[in-house]
Amino acid sequence: MEKFLIVGLGNMGPDYEGTRHNIGFRMVDALAASVNEDKGRETVWEDRRYGFVTRISVKGRQLILLKPTTYMNLSGNAVRYWMQQEKIELEHLLICVDDMALPFGQLRMKPGGSDAGHNGLKHIAQTLGTQQYARLRFGIGHDFFPGQQIDYVLGPFPPEEEALIPERTKETSAAIKTFCLAGIQMAMNQLNKKK
């Protein structure tokens, strides 16, 4: 059975719940829920080394979903450990992450690229020794004044944006399934053409 590691980036703990920086967690939560609800099951996240882990299967592919508990700046430790533990190839890794360069709710998948100042992506690239890993980016916008970036990413979504998240995470779930079943090119075609 082909295996994939799908990692949602975020920070653990009640202080960070619902923040913009934690949208990666919410993408993998939504994916797990979408698959398990279809099978009449509840999602159970196990507290394992470097992260919370759950497993789902999609048409014969095994997806290991990971929410690192290392905090954002050390995400690479969790990614490397679980790749080694589960013998996951680099092309079967997908990182779900927030992106300030995209307007709120815009979704993009890419096969690699720079970290664009994102500390989680930066640490993953340093740890893996490459920037050529797939990432699914969820736009959080950049509606803040200079010097307010940290408060912005660690702040909650306003109610009007929060209301749209379930619809967007339905799209990210579909894109992740396509990535695992048909490859990144097909997933990019499906997702990136949508505005």
MARLOGU-233966 format. One record per residue (C-alpha): residue in one letter; x, y, z. Coordinates in steps of 0.2 Angstrom, whole numbers, plus 5000, padded with zeros to 4 digits. Layout:
<atoms>
AXYZ ...
</atoms>
This chain:
<atoms>
M500050005000 E500750174995 K501050285010 F500950475011 L501450595025 I500250745026 V500850875039 G499751025045 L500851155053 G500351255068 N500751275087 M499951165100 G499051235115 P497451335119 D498351505116 Y498551455098 E496951375094 G495951455080 T497351575075 R497851605057 H499551525060 N498651365064 I497651345048 G498851195044 F498151095058 R496351135053 M496751075035 V497250905041 D495850895054 A494550935040 L495350795029 A495250665043 A493450715047 S492950705029 V493650525027 N493050465044 E491350535043 D491050445027 K491450285036 G490450325051 R491950345062 E492650475073 T494450535071 V495650485085 W497250585086 E498650485095 D499950585105 R501550515098 R503350565097 Y503450745090 G501650755086 F499850705086 V499550565072 T498050485064 R497950375049 I496650365035 S496550265019 V495950335003 K495650214988 G497050104993 R498250234999 Q498750255017 L498850435023 I499750475039 L499150645046 L500350735057 K500150885068 P501850925075 T502050965094 T503751045091 Y503051225089 M503151295072 N505051345072 L505551165074 S504351075063 G505750995053 N506150885068 A504350805067 V504350795048 R506050705047 Y505650585061 W503950525054 M504750515036 Q506050405043 Q504850305054 E503650275040 K504950265026 I504050405016 E504850465000 L505050654998 E503750654984 H502450574996 L502650725008 L501450865008 I501551015020 C499951115024 V500351295029 D499651475031 D500251605018 M500251785021 A500651825002 L498951754997 P497351845000 F496251765013 G495551595007 Q496551584991 L497351404990 R498951354981 M499851194979 K501751194974 P503051064972 G504351164980 G505051344982 S505651464995 D505051475013 A504451655010 G504951695028 H503851555035 N504851485050 G504051315049 L504451295031 K506251365034 H506551235047 I505851095036 A507051145022 Q508551155034 T508150985041 L507750895025 G509150985016 T508051025001 Q506551144997 Q505851024984 Y504450964994 A502550994991 R501651115000 L499751165001 R499651355005 F498051435013 G498051625011 I497851715027 G498051895019 H499252025027 D498052165033 F499252235047 F500352375050 P502252365050 G502852275065 Q501252185069 Q501552035059 I501751915074 D500151985082 Y499251955065 V499751775062 L499451725080 G497751815080 P496051735077 F495151755060 P493751885060 P492051805060 E491651835042 E493251745037 E493051605050 A491251575042 L492151535025 I493451415032 P492351255032 E492051285013 R493951315010 T494551165020 K493251055010 E494351114994 T495951075003 S495350905008 A494850864990 A496550934983 I497550824996 K496650664990 T497050714972 F498850734977 C498950564984 L497850474970 A498450564954 G499950664959 I500450844962 Q500150904944 M498350854944 A498050924961 M498851094956 N497751094940 Q496251064951 L496651194964 N497751334957 K496551374943 K495151414956 K495051594962 
</atoms>
